[in-house]
């Protein structure tokens, strides 16, 4: 068994920035990286040619070097109030410093130098939202674009593998992590490796795996929320008055009937709706946008936060159950419904969908009725939020709006870590979205920097 200073499990932004920071401080440190997907140069989604999801295993969109972020719309949220809970670990001053630090690294890899944000307009929208019980989150955004994200990740990949002391394994599943003799045995489906330090950097699709490892090692975890909702698509003329000034508007609504928090998420002006498949053949909806290629539509997620109490301890399973219901009704595809039909208690059909003035970007979605899938309290919260958003963005809840289901964000397993994101085991770290600590490109990347710096400091002592 080969020995390494650091083993990184997951090659998304959290894992990548762990490696970048380690190599910056010690170019000779030995690193091995594991990912169940393919490397960034061979990750290709065939749907662009076939026009339908081919059910690749593993899914080239949700796994592989670059993580799901490589095929997302690539937004860097430049606010500590968006994208995770790292402020709780490092404090407000340090998190602001780390946002600037990581942002500069992305810029050094030729990220888009423009920031989409009009602060004066943001203040105006914040004032408007407050009149209707909505909370507007002020957040400058650096939009990379899907195609630019891939290029940036390729450059990072090339830099990492240029070091002979670094090995990146693709199509490799980590089965177990076993603490032994002040190090860790990382057991994969192919071989075993000995690592002095291990960083669990699995993304959202790996959250179940993180939970399993924590249970085996008796690492304390707490139930985090699972967010369940829909992806909204509508003519971009409706959202342009806001997105032209902000690129993305992040608005929170507390439902007056259910008291659930509902939020807009992942705004894609001129974007495209996409299907993602997880390893257990679960299809969920997502969205992305390119830097250059644009559609005439805008899509965004509208998510309802669901918190659970004892004795229930399986929010991930619950979220997947809801998504599987939708898959059952569509033969494994994404369901689409006109918002008008949902309000009127009707099932959308192909004939009703043809009445739209535009063609939806997810062309193989199956018309259906999301009321057969989503619990009543989630539906109520969503419909109430549409009515509230209409007051600050007229037309957003019009007859031309369609919704895809379901979109689920699995942030469920919140791993108990210290301020350096280290578990109760010395040298074993849990970072990124899969650990329930972050939920976006920026803070996931920052979490890698935090873990790497702690490893570096221990090695220099």
TORMARKOL-658856 format. One line per field, with one value per residue (C-alpha): residue number from 0; residue in three letters; chain; x, y, z. Coordinates in nm, 3 decimals. Layout:
N
nr	NUM_...
rest	ALA_...
kette	A_...
px	X_...
py	Y_...
pz	Z_...
// end
This chain:
461
nr	0_1_2_3_4_5_6_7_8_9_10_11_12_13_14_15_16_17_18_19_20_21_22_23_24_25_26_27_28_29_30_31_32_33_34_35_36_37_38_39_40_41_42_43_44_45_46_47_48_49_50_51_52_53_54_55_56_57_58_59_60_61_62_63_64_65_66_67_68_69_70_71_72_73_74_75_76_77_78_79_80_81_82_83_84_85_86_87_88_89_90_91_92_93_94_95_96_97_98_99_100_101_102_103_104_105_106_107_108_109_110_111_112_113_114_115_116_117_118_119_120_121_122_123_124_125_126_127_128_129_130_131_132_133_134_135_136_137_138_139_140_141_142_143_144_145_146_147_148_149_150_151_152_153_154_155_156_157_158_159_160_161_162_163_164_165_166_167_168_169_170_171_172_173_174_175_176_177_178_179_180_181_182_183_184_185_186_187_188_189_190_191_192_193_194_195_196_197_198_199_200_201_202_203_204_205_206_207_208_209_210_211_212_213_214_215_216_217_218_219_220_221_222_223_224_225_226_227_228_229_230_231_232_233_234_235_236_237_238_239_240_241_242_243_244_245_246_247_248_249_250_251_252_253_254_255_256_257_258_259_260_261_262_263_264_265_266_267_268_269_270_271_272_273_274_275_276_277_278_279_280_281_282_283_284_285_286_287_288_289_290_291_292_293_294_295_296_297_298_299_300_301_302_303_304_305_306_307_308_309_310_311_312_313_314_315_316_317_318_319_320_321_322_323_324_325_326_327_328_329_330_331_332_333_334_335_336_337_338_339_340_341_342_343_344_345_346_347_348_349_350_351_352_353_354_355_356_357_358_359_360_361_362_363_364_365_366_367_368_369_370_371_372_373_374_375_376_377_378_379_380_381_382_383_384_385_386_387_388_389_390_391_392_393_394_395_396_397_398_399_400_401_402_403_404_405_406_407_408_409_410_411_412_413_414_415_416_417_418_419_420_421_422_423_424_425_426_427_428_429_430_431_432_433_434_435_436_437_438_439_440_441_442_443_444_445_446_447_448_449_450_451_452_453_454_455_456_457_458_459_460
rest	UNK_UNK_UNK_UNK_UNK_UNK_UNK_UNK_UNK_UNK_UNK_UNK_UNK_UNK_UNK_UNK_UNK_UNK_UNK_UNK_UNK_UNK_UNK_UNK_UNK_UNK_UNK_UNK_UNK_UNK_UNK_UNK_UNK_UNK_UNK_UNK_UNK_UNK_UNK_UNK_UNK_UNK_UNK_UNK_UNK_UNK_UNK_UNK_UNK_UNK_UNK_UNK_UNK_UNK_UNK_UNK_UNK_UNK_UNK_UNK_UNK_UNK_UNK_UNK_UNK_UNK_UNK_UNK_UNK_UNK_UNK_UNK_UNK_UNK_UNK_UNK_UNK_UNK_UNK_UNK_UNK_UNK_UNK_UNK_UNK_UNK_UNK_UNK_UNK_UNK_UNK_UNK_UNK_UNK_UNK_UNK_UNK_UNK_UNK_UNK_UNK_UNK_UNK_UNK_UNK_UNK_UNK_UNK_UNK_UNK_UNK_UNK_UNK_UNK_UNK_UNK_UNK_UNK_UNK_UNK_UNK_UNK_UNK_UNK_UNK_UNK_UNK_UNK_UNK_UNK_UNK_UNK_UNK_UNK_UNK_UNK_UNK_UNK_UNK_UNK_UNK_UNK_UNK_UNK_UNK_UNK_UNK_UNK_UNK_UNK_UNK_UNK_UNK_UNK_UNK_UNK_UNK_UNK_UNK_UNK_UNK_UNK_UNK_UNK_UNK_UNK_UNK_UNK_UNK_UNK_UNK_UNK_UNK_UNK_UNK_UNK_UNK_UNK_UNK_UNK_UNK_UNK_UNK_UNK_UNK_UNK_UNK_UNK_UNK_UNK_UNK_UNK_UNK_UNK_UNK_UNK_UNK_UNK_UNK_UNK_UNK_UNK_UNK_UNK_UNK_UNK_UNK_UNK_UNK_UNK_UNK_UNK_UNK_UNK_UNK_UNK_UNK_UNK_UNK_UNK_UNK_UNK_UNK_UNK_UNK_UNK_UNK_UNK_UNK_UNK_UNK_UNK_UNK_UNK_UNK_UNK_UNK_UNK_UNK_UNK_UNK_UNK_UNK_UNK_UNK_UNK_UNK_UNK_UNK_UNK_UNK_UNK_UNK_UNK_UNK_UNK_UNK_UNK_UNK_UNK_UNK_UNK_UNK_UNK_UNK_UNK_UNK_UNK_UNK_UNK_UNK_UNK_UNK_UNK_UNK_UNK_UNK_UNK_UNK_UNK_UNK_UNK_UNK_UNK_UNK_UNK_UNK_UNK_UNK_UNK_UNK_UNK_UNK_UNK_UNK_UNK_UNK_UNK_UNK_UNK_UNK_UNK_UNK_UNK_UNK_UNK_UNK_UNK_UNK_UNK_UNK_UNK_UNK_UNK_UNK_UNK_UNK_UNK_UNK_UNK_UNK_UNK_UNK_UNK_UNK_UNK_UNK_UNK_UNK_UNK_UNK_UNK_UNK_UNK_UNK_UNK_UNK_UNK_UNK_UNK_UNK_UNK_UNK_UNK_UNK_UNK_UNK_UNK_UNK_UNK_UNK_UNK_UNK_UNK_UNK_UNK_UNK_UNK_UNK_UNK_UNK_UNK_UNK_UNK_UNK_UNK_UNK_UNK_UNK_UNK_UNK_UNK_UNK_UNK_UNK_UNK_UNK_UNK_UNK_UNK_UNK_UNK_UNK_UNK_UNK_UNK_UNK_UNK_UNK_UNK_UNK_UNK_UNK_UNK_UNK_UNK_UNK_UNK_UNK_UNK_UNK_UNK_UNK_UNK_UNK_UNK_UNK_UNK_UNK_UNK_UNK_UNK_UNK_UNK_UNK_UNK_UNK_UNK_UNK_UNK_UNK_UNK_UNK_UNK_UNK_UNK_UNK_UNK_UNK_UNK_UNK_UNK_UNK_UNK_UNK_UNK_UNK_UNK_UNK_UNK_UNK_UNK_UNK_UNK_UNK_UNK_UNK_UNK_UNK_UNK_UNK_UNK_UNK_UNK_UNK_UNK_UNK_UNK_UNK_UNK_UNK
kette	A_A_A_A_A_A_A_A_A_A_A_A_A_A_A_A_A_A_A_A_A_A_A_A_A_A_A_A_A_A_A_A_A_A_A_A_A_A_A_A_A_A_A_A_A_A_A_A_A_A_A_A_A_A_A_A_A_A_A_A_A_A_A_A_A_A_A_A_A_A_A_A_A_A_A_A_A_A_A_A_A_A_A_A_A_A_A_A_A_A_A_A_A_A_A_A_A_A_A_A_A_A_A_A_A_A_A_A_A_A_A_A_A_A_A_A_A_A_A_A_A_A_A_A_A_A_A_A_A_A_A_A_A_A_A_A_A_A_A_A_A_A_A_A_A_A_A_A_A_A_A_A_A_A_A_A_A_A_A_A_A_A_A_A_A_A_A_A_A_A_A_A_A_A_A_A_A_A_A_A_A_A_A_A_A_A_A_A_A_A_A_A_A_A_A_A_A_A_A_A_A_A_A_A_A_A_A_A_A_A_A_A_A_A_A_A_A_A_A_A_A_A_A_A_A_A_A_A_A_A_A_A_A_A_A_A_A_A_A_A_A_A_A_A_A_A_A_A_A_A_A_A_A_A_A_A_A_A_A_A_A_A_A_A_A_A_A_A_A_A_A_A_A_A_A_A_A_A_A_A_A_A_A_A_A_A_A_A_A_A_A_A_A_A_A_A_A_A_A_A_A_A_A_A_A_A_A_A_A_A_A_A_A_A_A_A_A_A_A_A_A_A_A_A_A_A_A_A_A_A_A_A_A_A_A_A_A_A_A_A_A_A_A_A_A_A_A_A_A_A_A_A_A_A_A_A_A_A_A_A_A_A_A_A_A_A_A_A_A_A_A_A_A_A_A_A_A_A_A_A_A_A_A_A_A_A_A_A_A_A_A_A_A_A_A_A_A_A_A_A_A_A_A_A_A_A_A_A_A_A_A_A_A_A_A_A_A_A_A_A_A_A_A_A_A_A_A_A_A_A_A_A_A_A_A_A_A_A_A_A_A_A_A_A_A_A_A_A_A_A_A_A_A_A_A_A_A_A_A_A_A
px	0.000_0.138_0.158_0.057_0.062_-0.295_-0.586_-0.867_-1.199_-1.399_-1.262_-1.517_-1.427_-1.368_-1.124_-0.958_-0.888_-0.754_-0.499_-0.421_-0.355_-0.142_0.073_0.110_0.265_0.450_0.497_0.649_0.365_0.231_-0.141_-0.386_-0.730_-1.028_-1.343_-1.613_-1.655_-1.429_-1.161_-1.261_-1.116_-1.333_-1.652_-1.903_-2.281_-2.414_-2.749_-2.622_-2.619_-2.884_-3.132_-3.224_-3.063_-2.870_-2.849_-2.467_-2.316_-2.173_-2.357_-2.110_-2.291_-2.306_-1.969_-1.609_-1.318_-1.465_-1.772_-2.124_-1.990_-1.804_-2.135_-2.331_-2.380_-2.068_-2.164_-1.928_-2.133_-1.920_-2.112_-2.064_-2.442_-2.478_-2.355_-2.301_-2.222_-1.844_-1.884_-1.991_-1.646_-1.403_-1.590_-1.712_-1.374_-1.191_-1.468_-1.458_-1.079_-1.116_-1.381_-1.138_-0.852_-1.043_-1.197_-0.846_-0.746_-1.039_-0.937_-0.582_-0.733_-0.905_-1.244_-1.479_-1.343_-1.690_-1.913_-2.287_-2.424_-2.580_-2.569_-2.807_-3.063_-3.014_-3.105_-3.420_-3.529_-3.450_-3.683_-3.958_-3.925_-3.954_-4.297_-4.431_-4.265_-3.986_-3.617_-3.374_-3.014_-2.758_-2.495_-2.255_-2.204_-1.914_-2.067_-1.824_-2.063_-2.089_-1.835_-1.592_-1.623_-1.505_-1.205_-1.108_-1.139_-0.926_-0.650_-0.664_-0.654_-0.348_-0.170_-0.245_-0.137_0.177_0.317_0.467_0.388_0.012_-0.210_-0.570_-0.783_-1.101_-1.386_-1.282_-1.524_-1.403_-1.564_-1.426_-1.186_-1.014_-0.801_-0.483_-0.153_-0.195_-0.292_-0.585_-0.639_-0.851_-1.017_-1.148_-1.321_-0.977_-0.695_-0.601_-0.396_-0.239_-0.283_-0.153_-0.446_-0.780_-1.013_-1.370_-1.471_-1.769_-2.025_-2.402_-2.430_-2.190_-2.375_-2.515_-2.163_-2.036_-2.317_-2.230_-1.863_-1.952_-2.182_-1.907_-1.656_-1.903_-1.846_-2.130_-2.366_-2.685_-2.978_-2.954_-3.238_-3.333_-3.465_-3.743_-3.904_-3.922_-3.726_-3.909_-3.879_-4.030_-3.955_-3.649_-3.822_-4.006_-3.694_-3.459_-3.550_-3.393_-3.131_-2.985_-2.889_-2.814_-2.774_-2.934_-3.193_-3.195_-3.526_-3.656_-4.021_-4.164_-4.494_-4.778_-4.973_-4.700_-4.418_-4.168_-3.889_-3.896_-3.608_-3.507_-3.185_-2.953_-3.087_-2.997_-3.094_-3.081_-3.013_-3.112_-3.289_-3.109_-3.155_-2.909_-2.890_-2.749_-2.582_-2.903_-3.061_-3.248_-3.332_-3.357_-3.384_-3.121_-3.032_-2.729_-2.629_-2.340_-2.129_-2.188_-2.474_-2.809_-3.172_-3.473_-3.574_-3.474_-3.479_-3.430_-3.507_-3.778_-3.698_-3.887_-3.670_-3.786_-3.657_-3.718_-3.737_-3.689_-3.734_-3.689_-3.322_-3.323_-3.386_-3.175_-3.390_-3.702_-3.581_-3.494_-3.834_-4.007_-3.787_-3.847_-4.223_-4.181_-3.954_-4.216_-4.480_-4.254_-4.058_-3.736_-3.757_-3.828_-4.189_-4.304_-4.628_-4.773_-4.809_-5.161_-5.254_-5.113_-5.317_-5.633_-5.582_-5.520_-5.263_-5.052_-5.068_-4.873_-5.166_-5.170_-4.792_-4.819_-5.021_-4.707_-4.556_-4.211_-4.043_-3.913_-3.539_-3.570_-3.738_-3.777_-3.953_-4.285_-4.603_-4.776_-4.921_-4.679_-4.962_-4.927_-4.566_-4.517_-4.677_-4.957_-4.760_-4.479_-4.727_-4.896_-4.564_-4.460_-4.786_-4.789_-4.433_-4.522_-4.792_-4.545_-4.275_-4.531_-4.533_-4.162_-4.125_-4.453_-4.529_-4.328_-4.644_-4.820_-4.978_-4.650_-4.455_-4.376_-4.231_-4.019_-4.001_-3.850_-3.543_-3.389_-3.081_-2.932_-2.751_-2.868_-2.568_-2.407_-2.079_-1.948_-1.613_-1.394_-1.293_-1.047_-1.318_-1.146_-1.355_-1.287_-1.018_-0.693_-0.616_-0.966_-1.156_-1.509_-1.560_-1.784_-2.147_-2.144_-2.060_-2.352_-2.114_-2.135_-2.379_-2.211_-1.892_-1.738_-1.774_-1.699_-1.371_-1.298_-1.355_-1.074_-0.840_-0.927_-0.857_-0.536_-0.401_-0.455_-0.270_0.016_0.046_0.060_0.332_0.549_0.535
py	0.000_0.338_0.611_0.975_1.285_1.373_1.183_1.395_1.220_1.416_1.636_1.917_2.276_2.179_1.903_2.104_2.404_2.174_2.047_2.394_2.538_2.243_2.260_2.637_2.602_2.275_2.171_1.840_1.721_1.383_1.387_1.132_1.241_1.012_1.069_0.828_1.027_1.102_1.367_1.705_1.644_1.339_1.453_1.497_1.493_1.317_1.493_1.788_1.552_1.294_1.554_1.315_1.189_0.867_0.766_0.764_0.587_0.779_1.092_1.321_1.630_1.551_1.376_1.389_1.632_1.978_1.842_1.949_2.304_2.233_2.195_2.450_2.810_2.890_3.168_3.289_3.451_3.728_3.760_3.581_3.559_3.324_2.973_2.813_2.847_2.900_3.227_3.018_2.853_3.130_3.450_3.741_3.909_3.593_3.477_3.811_3.775_3.423_3.527_3.782_3.531_3.258_3.504_3.618_3.257_3.214_3.539_3.409_3.121_3.374_3.398_3.666_3.998_4.157_4.154_4.161_4.390_4.734_4.827_5.122_4.902_4.632_4.882_4.971_4.608_4.538_4.825_4.691_4.339_4.462_4.609_4.262_4.058_3.935_3.932_4.034_3.911_4.155_3.951_4.057_3.771_3.683_3.478_3.232_3.060_2.685_2.668_2.901_2.695_2.387_2.573_2.701_2.352_2.209_2.459_2.369_2.000_2.053_2.240_1.973_1.674_1.859_1.761_1.413_1.373_1.403_1.123_1.180_0.867_0.876_0.622_0.518_0.467_0.493_0.214_0.285_0.492_0.311_0.491_0.289_0.382_0.761_0.744_0.629_0.335_0.449_0.143_0.178_-0.064_-0.133_-0.090_0.042_0.349_0.486_0.858_1.065_1.305_1.253_1.525_1.416_1.659_1.477_1.709_1.703_1.374_1.224_1.340_0.992_0.849_1.107_1.012_0.642_0.705_0.920_0.649_0.386_0.608_0.741_1.099_1.316_1.455_1.656_1.666_1.962_2.078_1.923_2.167_2.045_2.243_2.314_2.476_2.771_2.873_3.179_3.439_3.636_3.965_3.922_3.890_4.113_4.431_4.265_4.031_4.298_4.488_4.202_3.892_3.693_3.797_3.602_3.646_3.464_3.429_3.283_3.119_3.262_2.936_2.675_2.890_2.717_2.930_2.948_3.090_3.164_2.990_2.944_3.214_3.163_3.450_3.321_2.977_2.616_2.363_2.029_1.682_1.530_1.162_1.034_0.696_0.529_0.630_0.917_1.199_1.552_1.887_2.161_2.462_2.630_2.915_2.979_3.289_3.327_3.096_3.234_3.129_3.360_3.226_3.252_2.962_2.948_2.717_2.785_2.574_2.502_2.432_2.127_2.070_1.746_1.660_1.341_1.055_1.107_1.104_1.044_1.372_1.256_0.947_1.161_1.401_1.111_0.954_1.269_1.281_0.912_0.969_1.213_0.968_0.696_0.906_1.008_0.692_0.832_1.178_1.526_1.637_1.974_2.161_2.500_2.709_2.793_2.423_2.366_2.654_2.528_2.168_2.039_1.801_1.957_1.773_1.803_1.993_2.244_2.286_2.374_2.682_2.840_3.121_2.961_2.621_2.498_2.439_2.089_1.940_1.582_1.675_1.493_1.699_1.598_1.709_1.795_1.782_1.403_1.440_1.732_1.735_1.987_2.211_2.243_2.326_2.587_2.749_2.757_2.906_3.166_3.265_3.304_3.553_3.747_3.755_3.889_4.215_4.281_4.107_4.147_3.854_3.596_3.401_3.450_3.184_3.170_3.037_2.665_2.457_2.142_1.887_1.803_1.990_1.860_1.988_1.730_1.932_1.695_1.556_1.834_1.687_1.796_1.966_2.228_2.570_2.403_2.167_1.874_1.594_1.438_1.230_1.419_1.455_1.364_1.660_1.703_1.994_2.123_2.065_1.693_1.769_2.010_2.300_2.482_2.504_2.673_2.720_3.000_2.862_2.506_2.636_2.828_2.516_2.347_2.634_2.616_2.241_2.269_2.549_2.340_2.045_2.274_2.428_2.086_1.966_2.273_2.229
pz	0.000_-0.103_0.159_0.115_0.329_0.232_0.082_-0.065_-0.128_-0.383_-0.659_-0.656_-0.559_-0.192_-0.283_-0.559_-0.337_-0.067_-0.318_-0.458_-0.114_-0.005_-0.320_-0.295_0.051_-0.009_-0.374_-0.263_-0.041_-0.151_-0.232_-0.364_-0.483_-0.535_-0.738_-0.852_-1.173_-1.467_-1.502_-1.637_-1.983_-2.049_-1.875_-2.153_-2.124_-2.437_-2.407_-2.610_-2.909_-2.823_-2.686_-2.406_-2.086_-2.152_-1.786_-1.773_-1.471_-1.304_-1.418_-1.594_-1.469_-1.098_-1.050_-1.169_-1.137_-1.094_-0.918_-1.006_-1.019_-1.343_-1.525_-1.324_-1.427_-1.225_-0.984_-0.715_-0.440_-0.292_0.033_0.363_0.396_0.099_0.038_0.375_0.742_0.748_0.937_1.237_1.234_1.141_1.228_1.009_0.953_0.850_0.615_0.432_0.395_0.261_0.008_-0.138_-0.127_-0.311_-0.554_-0.652_-0.715_-0.954_-1.123_-1.163_-1.362_-1.592_-1.426_-1.555_-1.420_-1.418_-1.111_-1.179_-0.909_-0.887_-0.518_-0.558_-0.732_-0.467_-0.196_-0.388_-0.427_-0.063_0.033_-0.196_-0.055_0.301_0.221_0.143_0.417_0.191_0.281_0.008_0.040_-0.096_-0.278_-0.555_-0.803_-1.029_-1.309_-1.467_-1.705_-1.760_-2.042_-1.860_-1.541_-1.728_-1.871_-1.526_-1.375_-1.658_-1.582_-1.214_-1.305_-1.526_-1.247_-0.989_-1.202_-1.315_-0.974_-0.984_-0.615_-0.680_-0.806_-0.918_-0.944_-1.150_-1.153_-0.804_-0.517_-0.159_0.039_0.385_0.595_0.882_1.144_1.212_1.379_1.360_0.992_0.780_0.551_0.258_0.108_-0.247_-0.483_-0.632_-0.377_-0.034_0.048_0.367_0.429_0.717_0.671_0.500_0.374_0.304_0.031_-0.118_-0.273_-0.246_-0.431_-0.175_0.136_0.201_0.184_0.434_0.670_0.642_0.720_1.020_1.154_1.122_1.302_1.560_1.446_1.578_1.317_1.333_1.098_0.871_0.650_0.322_0.064_-0.165_-0.442_-0.811_-1.091_-1.242_-1.609_-1.775_-2.045_-1.942_-2.026_-1.696_-1.482_-1.687_-1.492_-1.186_-1.332_-1.561_-1.248_-1.007_-1.227_-0.947_-0.692_-0.367_-0.188_0.120_0.215_0.535_0.450_0.656_0.639_0.693_0.844_0.613_0.468_0.089_-0.111_-0.467_-0.563_-0.862_-1.094_-1.461_-1.692_-2.049_-1.906_-1.963_-1.742_-1.707_-1.563_-1.318_-1.233_-0.906_-0.866_-0.753_-1.086_-0.928_-1.168_-1.028_-1.202_-1.207_-1.418_-1.568_-1.795_-2.029_-2.056_-2.430_-2.535_-2.417_-2.436_-2.427_-2.088_-1.724_-1.480_-1.105_-0.816_-0.561_-0.257_0.064_0.368_0.563_0.916_1.102_1.469_1.668_1.615_1.239_1.133_0.760_0.575_0.278_0.239_0.263_-0.008_-0.237_-0.172_-0.296_-0.606_-0.671_-0.667_-0.954_-1.137_-1.094_-1.269_-1.559_-1.630_-1.485_-1.641_-1.507_-1.466_-1.599_-1.530_-1.612_-1.298_-1.414_-1.421_-1.073_-0.934_-1.105_-0.994_-1.347_-1.486_-1.761_-2.092_-2.416_-2.564_-2.278_-2.292_-2.663_-2.566_-2.425_-2.632_-2.602_-2.609_-2.270_-2.264_-2.113_-2.417_-2.290_-1.964_-1.917_-1.856_-1.533_-1.201_-0.921_-0.666_-0.691_-0.578_-0.340_0.008_0.056_0.293_0.036_-0.240_-0.023_0.064_-0.303_-0.430_-0.153_-0.243_-0.611_-0.507_-0.292_-0.563_-0.811_-0.615_-0.670_-1.008_-1.202_-1.432_-1.239_-1.152_-1.487_-1.708_-1.906_-1.607_-1.590_-1.309_-1.320_-1.042_-0.833_-0.724_-0.402_-0.222_0.010_0.276_0.541_0.727_0.930_1.053_1.392_1.322_1.492_1.363_1.124_0.992_1.162_1.312_1.651_1.476_1.435_1.065_0.942_0.795_0.661_0.422_0.146_0.060_0.141_0.504_0.540_0.601_0.267_-0.021_-0.313_-0.513_-0.308_0.044_-0.072_-0.216_0.105_0.315_0.123_0.202_0.573_0.597_0.394_0.613_0.926_0.771_0.669_1.016_1.183_0.949_1.015_1.391
// end
